[in-house]
Amino acid sequence: MPTTSIYSGIVRMLDLALGPEAHALEGMFLVAPDGREGEVREQLARPAFSRVADLKVRYLPYGELKGNREMIARFGHGMKPIRAIARELV
């Protein structure tokens, strides 16, 4: 089932975000195939993932990352260009 990998990815992300090294994280990106944004949003609407809103996680489609990678490498500085192409989830 396709959403299983999304579910598992969100669980792993939360393990990192809520673990002992969480203070080192400044925002996270859930990177997935372009056509899966709806599935990502459906999974994040589950009560089990209610803490995700606190983490300000953004969705980053593969296509956006691939299509903008040269510009990011050439002109980007820090996380600003990545945030610019990512989409807010909650």
Biopython code that builds the backbone (N, CA, C, O; Angstrom):
import numpy as np
from Bio.PDB.StructureBuilder import StructureBuilder

atoms = [
    (1, "MET", "N", (0.847, -1.188, 0.000)),
    (1, "MET", "CA", (0.000, 0.000, 0.000)),
    (1, "MET", "C", (0.884, 1.240, 0.000)),
    (1, "MET", "O", (1.771, 1.334, 0.848)),
    (2, "PRO", "N", (0.692, 2.181, -0.892)),
    (2, "PRO", "CA", (1.571, 3.346, -1.015)),
    (2, "PRO", "C", (1.662, 4.215, 0.234)),
    (2, "PRO", "O", (2.740, 4.723, 0.543)),
    (3, "THR", "N", (0.563, 4.400, 0.960)),
    (3, "THR", "CA", (0.613, 5.294, 2.116)),
    (3, "THR", "C", (1.423, 4.714, 3.266)),
    (3, "THR", "O", (1.814, 5.447, 4.174)),
    (4, "THR", "N", (1.684, 3.404, 3.244)),
    (4, "THR", "CA", (2.476, 2.804, 4.308)),
    (4, "THR", "C", (3.850, 3.453, 4.377)),
    (4, "THR", "O", (4.341, 3.726, 5.473)),
    (5, "SER", "N", (4.478, 3.707, 3.241)),
    (5, "SER", "CA", (5.802, 4.327, 3.259)),
    (5, "SER", "C", (5.719, 5.770, 3.764)),
    (5, "SER", "O", (6.635, 6.239, 4.439)),
    (6, "ILE", "N", (4.650, 6.466, 3.450)),
    (6, "ILE", "CA", (4.473, 7.825, 3.956)),
    (6, "ILE", "C", (4.284, 7.776, 5.464)),
    (6, "ILE", "O", (4.903, 8.548, 6.197)),
    (7, "TYR", "N", (3.437, 6.879, 5.925)),
    (7, "TYR", "CA", (3.206, 6.709, 7.358)),
    (7, "TYR", "C", (4.521, 6.412, 8.077)),
    (7, "TYR", "O", (4.839, 7.036, 9.089)),
    (8, "SER", "N", (5.275, 5.459, 7.547)),
    (8, "SER", "CA", (6.551, 5.091, 8.162)),
    (8, "SER", "C", (7.535, 6.252, 8.161)),
    (8, "SER", "O", (8.270, 6.452, 9.128)),
    (9, "GLY", "N", (7.546, 7.012, 7.078)),
    (9, "GLY", "CA", (8.434, 8.168, 7.000)),
    (9, "GLY", "C", (8.083, 9.219, 8.038)),
    (9, "GLY", "O", (8.971, 9.816, 8.647)),
    (10, "ILE", "N", (6.797, 9.446, 8.243)),
    (10, "ILE", "CA", (6.373, 10.422, 9.248)),
    (10, "ILE", "C", (6.748, 9.935, 10.648)),
    (10, "ILE", "O", (7.198, 10.722, 11.480)),
    (11, "VAL", "N", (6.564, 8.651, 10.906)),
    (11, "VAL", "CA", (6.932, 8.095, 12.216)),
    (11, "VAL", "C", (8.430, 8.265, 12.460)),
    (11, "VAL", "O", (8.833, 8.658, 13.554)),
    (12, "ARG", "N", (9.246, 7.980, 11.471)),
    (12, "ARG", "CA", (10.706, 8.148, 11.625)),
    (12, "ARG", "C", (11.064, 9.615, 11.848)),
    (12, "ARG", "O", (11.917, 9.936, 12.676)),
    (13, "MET", "N", (10.405, 10.500, 11.104)),
    (13, "MET", "CA", (10.662, 11.930, 11.273)),
    (13, "MET", "C", (10.320, 12.365, 12.696)),
    (13, "MET", "O", (11.081, 13.110, 13.313)),
    (14, "LEU", "N", (9.188, 11.909, 13.219)),
    (14, "LEU", "CA", (8.798, 12.265, 14.588)),
    (14, "LEU", "C", (9.765, 11.684, 15.609)),
    (14, "LEU", "O", (10.048, 12.323, 16.623)),
    (15, "ASP", "N", (10.274, 10.489, 15.358)),
    (15, "ASP", "CA", (11.291, 9.921, 16.251)),
    (15, "ASP", "C", (12.491, 10.849, 16.361)),
    (15, "ASP", "O", (13.014, 11.076, 17.452)),
    (16, "LEU", "N", (12.922, 11.380, 15.227)),
    (16, "LEU", "CA", (14.046, 12.324, 15.231)),
    (16, "LEU", "C", (13.670, 13.644, 15.906)),
    (16, "LEU", "O", (14.409, 14.159, 16.745)),
    (17, "ALA", "N", (12.525, 14.172, 15.530)),
    (17, "ALA", "CA", (12.117, 15.489, 16.003)),
    (17, "ALA", "C", (11.824, 15.517, 17.503)),
    (17, "ALA", "O", (12.033, 16.539, 18.156)),
    (18, "LEU", "N", (11.352, 14.423, 18.040)),
    (18, "LEU", "CA", (10.973, 14.388, 19.446)),
    (18, "LEU", "C", (11.986, 13.646, 20.307)),
    (18, "LEU", "O", (11.769, 13.456, 21.504)),
    (19, "GLY", "N", (13.092, 13.227, 19.698)),
    (19, "GLY", "CA", (14.123, 12.488, 20.423)),
    (19, "GLY", "C", (15.056, 13.397, 21.198)),
    (19, "GLY", "O", (14.842, 14.607, 21.267)),
    (20, "PRO", "N", (16.095, 12.808, 21.784)),
    (20, "PRO", "CA", (17.017, 13.556, 22.653)),
    (20, "PRO", "C", (17.808, 14.661, 21.944)),
    (20, "PRO", "O", (18.262, 15.598, 22.600)),
    (21, "GLU", "N", (17.979, 14.574, 20.645)),
    (21, "GLU", "CA", (18.724, 15.592, 19.901)),
    (21, "GLU", "C", (17.802, 16.603, 19.228)),
    (21, "GLU", "O", (18.231, 17.320, 18.324)),
    (22, "ALA", "N", (16.569, 16.670, 19.646)),
    (22, "ALA", "CA", (15.572, 17.522, 19.001)),
    (22, "ALA", "C", (15.966, 18.994, 19.005)),
    (22, "ALA", "O", (15.572, 19.737, 18.107)),
    (23, "HIS", "N", (16.723, 19.421, 19.985)),
    (23, "HIS", "CA", (17.114, 20.833, 20.047)),
    (23, "HIS", "C", (17.957, 21.256, 18.849)),
    (23, "HIS", "O", (18.062, 22.448, 18.560)),
    (24, "ALA", "N", (18.552, 20.306, 18.154)),
    (24, "ALA", "CA", (19.403, 20.615, 17.002)),
    (24, "ALA", "C", (18.599, 20.805, 15.717)),
    (24, "ALA", "O", (19.153, 21.230, 14.703)),
    (25, "LEU", "N", (17.320, 20.500, 15.743)),
    (25, "LEU", "CA", (16.496, 20.581, 14.541)),
    (25, "LEU", "C", (15.799, 21.928, 14.458)),
    (25, "LEU", "O", (15.220, 22.395, 15.439)),
    (26, "GLU", "N", (15.852, 22.549, 13.295)),
    (26, "GLU", "CA", (15.248, 23.871, 13.098)),
    (26, "GLU", "C", (14.083, 23.854, 12.134)),
    (26, "GLU", "O", (13.815, 24.882, 11.512)),
    (27, "GLY", "N", (13.419, 22.818, 11.981)),
    (27, "GLY", "CA", (12.368, 22.698, 10.970)),
    (27, "GLY", "C", (12.717, 21.528, 10.090)),
    (27, "GLY", "O", (13.884, 21.254, 9.810)),
    (28, "MET", "N", (11.701, 20.861, 9.670)),
    (28, "MET", "CA", (11.946, 19.650, 8.913)),
    (28, "MET", "C", (11.164, 19.685, 7.611)),
    (28, "MET", "O", (10.186, 20.419, 7.467)),
    (29, "PHE", "N", (11.619, 18.877, 6.677)),
    (29, "PHE", "CA", (10.981, 18.766, 5.374)),
    (29, "PHE", "C", (10.636, 17.310, 5.129)),
    (29, "PHE", "O", (11.461, 16.420, 5.336)),
    (30, "LEU", "N", (9.428, 17.081, 4.694)),
    (30, "LEU", "CA", (9.010, 15.754, 4.303)),
    (30, "LEU", "C", (9.105, 15.722, 2.779)),
    (30, "LEU", "O", (8.284, 16.323, 2.086)),
    (31, "VAL", "N", (10.095, 15.027, 2.274)),
    (31, "VAL", "CA", (10.349, 14.975, 0.835)),
    (31, "VAL", "C", (9.708, 13.709, 0.285)),
    (31, "VAL", "O", (9.976, 12.605, 0.760)),
    (32, "ALA", "N", (8.854, 13.883, -0.729)),
    (32, "ALA", "CA", (8.125, 12.750, -1.302)),
    (32, "ALA", "C", (7.827, 13.034, -2.773)),
    (32, "ALA", "O", (7.978, 14.165, -3.235)),
    (33, "PRO", "N", (7.404, 12.008, -3.503)),
    (33, "PRO", "CA", (7.059, 12.207, -4.917)),
    (33, "PRO", "C", (5.987, 13.278, -5.098)),
    (33, "PRO", "O", (5.140, 13.480, -4.228)),
    (34, "ASP", "N", (6.037, 13.949, -6.226)),
    (34, "ASP", "CA", (5.131, 15.061, -6.526)),
    (34, "ASP", "C", (3.662, 14.712, -6.313)),
    (34, "ASP", "O", (2.927, 15.494, -5.710)),
    (35, "GLY", "N", (3.237, 13.591, -6.780)),
    (35, "GLY", "CA", (1.835, 13.230, -6.730)),
    (35, "GLY", "C", (1.341, 12.708, -5.392)),
    (35, "GLY", "O", (0.199, 12.260, -5.298)),
    (36, "ARG", "N", (2.164, 12.753, -4.358)),
    (36, "ARG", "CA", (1.789, 12.164, -3.075)),
    (36, "ARG", "C", (1.394, 13.190, -2.016)),
    (36, "ARG", "O", (1.149, 12.820, -0.868)),
    (37, "GLU", "N", (1.328, 14.460, -2.374)),
    (37, "GLU", "CA", (1.030, 15.496, -1.379)),
    (37, "GLU", "C", (-0.299, 15.228, -0.671)),
    (37, "GLU", "O", (-0.396, 15.394, 0.545)),
    (38, "GLY", "N", (-1.306, 14.821, -1.410)),
    (38, "GLY", "CA", (-2.600, 14.526, -0.801)),
    (38, "GLY", "C", (-2.504, 13.428, 0.239)),
    (38, "GLY", "O", (-3.105, 13.519, 1.309)),
    (39, "GLU", "N", (-1.746, 12.389, -0.078)),
    (39, "GLU", "CA", (-1.559, 11.292, 0.870)),
    (39, "GLU", "C", (-0.807, 11.754, 2.114)),
    (39, "GLU", "O", (-1.125, 11.345, 3.231)),
    (40, "VAL", "N", (0.191, 12.607, 1.912)),
    (40, "VAL", "CA", (0.939, 13.153, 3.050)),
    (40, "VAL", "C", (-0.010, 13.928, 3.953)),
    (40, "VAL", "O", (0.000, 13.750, 5.171)),
    (41, "ARG", "N", (-0.820, 14.777, 3.364)),
    (41, "ARG", "CA", (-1.767, 15.576, 4.153)),
    (41, "ARG", "C", (-2.788, 14.692, 4.873)),
    (41, "ARG", "O", (-3.141, 14.963, 6.021)),
    (42, "GLU", "N", (-3.261, 13.637, 4.204)),
    (42, "GLU", "CA", (-4.207, 12.709, 4.842)),
    (42, "GLU", "C", (-3.584, 12.047, 6.064)),
    (42, "GLU", "O", (-4.214, 11.949, 7.117)),
    (43, "GLN", "N", (-2.355, 11.600, 5.919)),
    (43, "GLN", "CA", (-1.678, 10.956, 7.056)),
    (43, "GLN", "C", (-1.472, 11.941, 8.201)),
    (43, "GLN", "O", (-1.660, 11.589, 9.365)),
    (44, "LEU", "N", (-1.088, 13.168, 7.876)),
    (44, "LEU", "CA", (-0.832, 14.158, 8.922)),
    (44, "LEU", "C", (-2.108, 14.603, 9.631)),
    (44, "LEU", "O", (-2.042, 15.173, 10.720)),
    (45, "ALA", "N", (-3.262, 14.349, 9.029)),
    (45, "ALA", "CA", (-4.536, 14.688, 9.668)),
    (45, "ALA", "C", (-4.918, 13.672, 10.748)),
    (45, "ALA", "O", (-5.850, 13.910, 11.515)),
    (46, "ARG", "N", (-4.219, 12.561, 10.812)),
    (46, "ARG", "CA", (-4.505, 11.535, 11.817)),
    (46, "ARG", "C", (-4.167, 12.061, 13.210)),
    (46, "ARG", "O", (-3.178, 12.773, 13.383)),
    (47, "PRO", "N", (-4.979, 11.713, 14.193)),
    (47, "PRO", "CA", (-4.707, 12.161, 15.567)),
    (47, "PRO", "C", (-3.312, 11.768, 16.072)),
    (47, "PRO", "O", (-2.713, 12.491, 16.868)),
    (48, "ALA", "N", (-2.809, 10.646, 15.617)),
    (48, "ALA", "CA", (-1.486, 10.194, 16.061)),
    (48, "ALA", "C", (-0.379, 11.178, 15.682)),
    (48, "ALA", "O", (0.681, 11.196, 16.308)),
    (49, "PHE", "N", (-0.626, 11.990, 14.664)),
    (49, "PHE", "CA", (0.394, 12.922, 14.195)),
    (49, "PHE", "C", (0.076, 14.375, 14.564)),
    (49, "PHE", "O", (0.538, 15.295, 13.890)),
    (50, "SER", "N", (-0.687, 14.582, 15.600)),
    (50, "SER", "CA", (-1.097, 15.937, 15.987)),
    (50, "SER", "C", (0.085, 16.824, 16.373)),
    (50, "SER", "O", (-0.017, 18.046, 16.269)),
    (51, "ARG", "N", (1.185, 16.256, 16.807)),
    (51, "ARG", "CA", (2.359, 17.052, 17.192)),
    (51, "ARG", "C", (3.121, 17.622, 16.001)),
    (51, "ARG", "O", (3.962, 18.503, 16.182)),
    (52, "VAL", "N", (2.854, 17.153, 14.817)),
    (52, "VAL", "CA", (3.559, 17.619, 13.620)),
    (52, "VAL", "C", (3.358, 19.120, 13.421)),
    (52, "VAL", "O", (4.272, 19.810, 12.971)),
    (53, "ALA", "N", (2.190, 19.623, 13.745)),
    (53, "ALA", "CA", (1.918, 21.059, 13.593)),
    (53, "ALA", "C", (2.902, 21.888, 14.412)),
    (53, "ALA", "O", (3.294, 22.975, 13.987)),
    (54, "ASP", "N", (3.304, 21.396, 15.569)),
    (54, "ASP", "CA", (4.268, 22.106, 16.418)),
    (54, "ASP", "C", (5.653, 22.183, 15.787)),
    (54, "ASP", "O", (6.443, 23.067, 16.120)),
    (55, "LEU", "N", (5.942, 21.270, 14.889)),
    (55, "LEU", "CA", (7.275, 21.170, 14.301)),
    (55, "LEU", "C", (7.444, 22.010, 13.037)),
    (55, "LEU", "O", (8.556, 22.149, 12.528)),
    (56, "LYS", "N", (6.354, 22.564, 12.535)),
    (56, "LYS", "CA", (6.392, 23.374, 11.317)),
    (56, "LYS", "C", (7.045, 22.623, 10.146)),
    (56, "LYS", "O", (7.918, 23.145, 9.453)),
    (57, "VAL", "N", (6.598, 21.405, 9.958)),
    (57, "VAL", "CA", (7.101, 20.559, 8.879)),
    (57, "VAL", "C", (6.553, 21.060, 7.555)),
    (57, "VAL", "O", (5.399, 21.482, 7.476)),
    (58, "ARG", "N", (7.377, 21.017, 6.515)),
    (58, "ARG", "CA", (6.971, 21.422, 5.177)),
    (58, "ARG", "C", (7.111, 20.240, 4.224)),
    (58, "ARG", "O", (7.951, 19.362, 4.418)),
    (59, "TYR", "N", (6.280, 20.238, 3.203)),
    (59, "TYR", "CA", (6.318, 19.213, 2.161)),
    (59, "TYR", "C", (7.177, 19.718, 1.012)),
    (59, "TYR", "O", (7.014, 20.845, 0.546)),
    (60, "LEU", "N", (8.081, 18.879, 0.568)),
    (60, "LEU", "CA", (8.965, 19.232, -0.536)),
    (60, "LEU", "C", (8.866, 18.150, -1.601)),
    (60, "LEU", "O", (9.418, 17.062, -1.434)),
    (61, "PRO", "N", (8.165, 18.441, -2.697)),
    (61, "PRO", "CA", (8.043, 17.444, -3.768)),
    (61, "PRO", "C", (9.381, 17.222, -4.475)),
    (61, "PRO", "O", (10.163, 18.155, -4.663)),
    (62, "TYR", "N", (9.624, 15.984, -4.856)),
    (62, "TYR", "CA", (10.859, 15.662, -5.578)),
    (62, "TYR", "C", (11.063, 16.574, -6.780)),
    (62, "TYR", "O", (12.170, 17.055, -7.025)),
    (63, "GLY", "N", (9.990, 16.808, -7.526)),
    (63, "GLY", "CA", (10.095, 17.611, -8.747)),
    (63, "GLY", "C", (10.588, 19.027, -8.478)),
    (63, "GLY", "O", (11.388, 19.562, -9.245)),
    (64, "GLU", "N", (10.119, 19.633, -7.399)),
    (64, "GLU", "CA", (10.570, 20.988, -7.043)),
    (64, "GLU", "C", (12.053, 20.980, -6.682)),
    (64, "GLU", "O", (12.811, 21.859, -7.092)),
    (65, "LEU", "N", (12.442, 19.994, -5.923)),
    (65, "LEU", "CA", (13.844, 19.901, -5.521)),
    (65, "LEU", "C", (14.740, 19.657, -6.737)),
    (65, "LEU", "O", (15.774, 20.305, -6.899)),
    (66, "LYS", "N", (14.333, 18.720, -7.582)),
    (66, "LYS", "CA", (15.108, 18.410, -8.784)),
    (66, "LYS", "C", (15.142, 19.591, -9.746)),
    (66, "LYS", "O", (16.199, 19.921, -10.284)),
    (67, "GLY", "N", (13.999, 20.227, -9.966)),
    (67, "GLY", "CA", (13.910, 21.330, -10.907)),
    (67, "GLY", "C", (14.656, 22.581, -10.473)),
    (67, "GLY", "O", (15.030, 23.404, -11.309)),
    (68, "ASN", "N", (14.872, 22.727, -9.193)),
    (68, "ASN", "CA", (15.523, 23.937, -8.675)),
    (68, "ASN", "C", (16.919, 23.694, -8.113)),
    (68, "ASN", "O", (17.538, 24.622, -7.591)),
    (69, "ARG", "N", (17.421, 22.483, -8.206)),
    (69, "ARG", "CA", (18.695, 22.166, -7.535)),
    (69, "ARG", "C", (19.872, 22.989, -8.045)),
    (69, "ARG", "O", (20.730, 23.385, -7.256)),
    (70, "GLU", "N", (19.929, 23.251, -9.338)),
    (70, "GLU", "CA", (21.052, 24.030, -9.859)),
    (70, "GLU", "C", (21.008, 25.472, -9.363)),
    (70, "GLU", "O", (22.038, 26.040, -9.000)),
    (71, "MET", "N", (19.823, 26.056, -9.348)),
    (71, "MET", "CA", (19.685, 27.429, -8.858)),
    (71, "MET", "C", (19.987, 27.509, -7.366)),
    (71, "MET", "O", (20.614, 28.463, -6.906)),
    (72, "ILE", "N", (19.545, 26.514, -6.618)),
    (72, "ILE", "CA", (19.816, 26.484, -5.183)),
    (72, "ILE", "C", (21.318, 26.391, -4.945)),
    (72, "ILE", "O", (21.865, 27.108, -4.106)),
    (73, "ALA", "N", (21.977, 25.517, -5.678)),
    (73, "ALA", "CA", (23.419, 25.352, -5.520)),
    (73, "ALA", "C", (24.178, 26.611, -5.925)),
    (73, "ALA", "O", (25.192, 26.959, -5.322)),
    (74, "ARG", "N", (23.682, 27.278, -6.937)),
    (74, "ARG", "CA", (24.384, 28.448, -7.452)),
    (74, "ARG", "C", (24.134, 29.703, -6.627)),
    (74, "ARG", "O", (25.063, 30.460, -6.342)),
    (75, "PHE", "N", (22.881, 29.924, -6.244)),
    (75, "PHE", "CA", (22.521, 31.175, -5.580)),
    (75, "PHE", "C", (22.069, 31.017, -4.139)),
    (75, "PHE", "O", (21.958, 31.999, -3.405)),
    (76, "GLY", "N", (21.815, 29.806, -3.743)),
    (76, "GLY", "CA", (21.260, 29.584, -2.410)),
    (76, "GLY", "C", (22.263, 29.776, -1.295)),
    (76, "GLY", "O", (23.468, 29.585, -1.462)),
    (77, "HIS", "N", (21.727, 30.159, -0.158)),
    (77, "HIS", "CA", (22.547, 30.292, 1.045)),
    (77, "HIS", "C", (21.690, 29.831, 2.218)),
    (77, "HIS", "O", (20.612, 30.378, 2.450)),
    (78, "GLY", "N", (22.150, 28.846, 2.946)),
    (78, "GLY", "CA", (21.383, 28.345, 4.064)),
    (78, "GLY", "C", (20.116, 27.634, 3.595)),
    (78, "GLY", "O", (20.079, 27.067, 2.503)),
    (79, "MET", "N", (19.092, 27.670, 4.421)),
    (79, "MET", "CA", (17.851, 26.964, 4.123)),
    (79, "MET", "C", (16.816, 27.838, 3.418)),
    (79, "MET", "O", (15.754, 27.340, 3.043)),
    (80, "LYS", "N", (17.091, 29.101, 3.233)),
    (80, "LYS", "CA", (16.109, 30.004, 2.631)),
    (80, "LYS", "C", (15.590, 29.520, 1.276)),
    (80, "LYS", "O", (14.375, 29.523, 1.076)),
    (81, "PRO", "N", (16.443, 29.104, 0.337)),
    (81, "PRO", "CA", (15.911, 28.658, -0.956)),
    (81, "PRO", "C", (15.094, 27.372, -0.857)),
    (81, "PRO", "O", (14.160, 27.174, -1.634)),
    (82, "ILE", "N", (15.426, 26.514, 0.068)),
    (82, "ILE", "CA", (14.664, 25.280, 0.251)),
    (82, "ILE", "C", (13.281, 25.620, 0.806)),
    (82, "ILE", "O", (12.274, 25.085, 0.343)),
    (83, "ARG", "N", (13.236, 26.497, 1.787)),
    (83, "ARG", "CA", (11.950, 26.918, 2.343)),
    (83, "ARG", "C", (11.075, 27.580, 1.280)),
    (83, "ARG", "O", (9.850, 27.454, 1.308)),
    (84, "ALA", "N", (11.701, 28.275, 0.356)),
    (84, "ALA", "CA", (10.951, 28.984, -0.688)),
    (84, "ALA", "C", (10.208, 28.032, -1.618)),
    (84, "ALA", "O", (9.140, 28.380, -2.121)),
    (85, "ILE", "N", (10.750, 26.838, -1.858)),
    (85, "ILE", "CA", (10.091, 25.901, -2.771)),
    (85, "ILE", "C", (9.271, 24.849, -2.035)),
    (85, "ILE", "O", (8.515, 24.112, -2.668)),
    (86, "ALA", "N", (9.400, 24.762, -0.728)),
    (86, "ALA", "CA", (8.621, 23.793, 0.058)),
    (86, "ALA", "C", (7.229, 24.356, 0.342)),
    (86, "ALA", "O", (7.012, 25.566, 0.278)),
    (87, "ARG", "N", (6.307, 23.477, 0.650)),
    (87, "ARG", "CA", (4.922, 23.865, 0.919)),
    (87, "ARG", "C", (4.580, 23.608, 2.378)),
    (87, "ARG", "O", (4.934, 22.567, 2.931)),
    (88, "GLU", "N", (3.899, 24.549, 2.994)),
    (88, "GLU", "CA", (3.462, 24.363, 4.376)),
    (88, "GLU", "C", (2.422, 23.257, 4.415)),
    (88, "GLU", "O", (1.587, 23.136, 3.519)),
    (89, "LEU", "N", (2.483, 22.457, 5.462)),
    (89, "LEU", "CA", (1.549, 21.342, 5.579)),
    (89, "LEU", "C", (0.402, 21.620, 6.543)),
    (89, "LEU", "O", (-0.733, 21.224, 6.275)),
    (90, "VAL", "N", (0.668, 22.274, 7.630)),
    (90, "VAL", "CA", (-0.381, 22.517, 8.629)),
    (90, "VAL", "C", (-0.342, 23.943, 9.105)),
    (90, "VAL", "O", (-1.150, 24.334, 9.948)),
]
sb = StructureBuilder()
sb.init_structure("model")
sb.init_model(0)
sb.init_chain("A")
sb.init_seg("    ")
for serial, (resi, resn, name, xyz) in enumerate(atoms, 1):
    if name == "N":
        sb.init_residue(resn, " ", resi, " ")
    sb.init_atom(name, np.array(xyz, "f"), 0.0, 1.0, " ", f" {name:<3s}", serial, name[0])
structure = sb.get_structure()
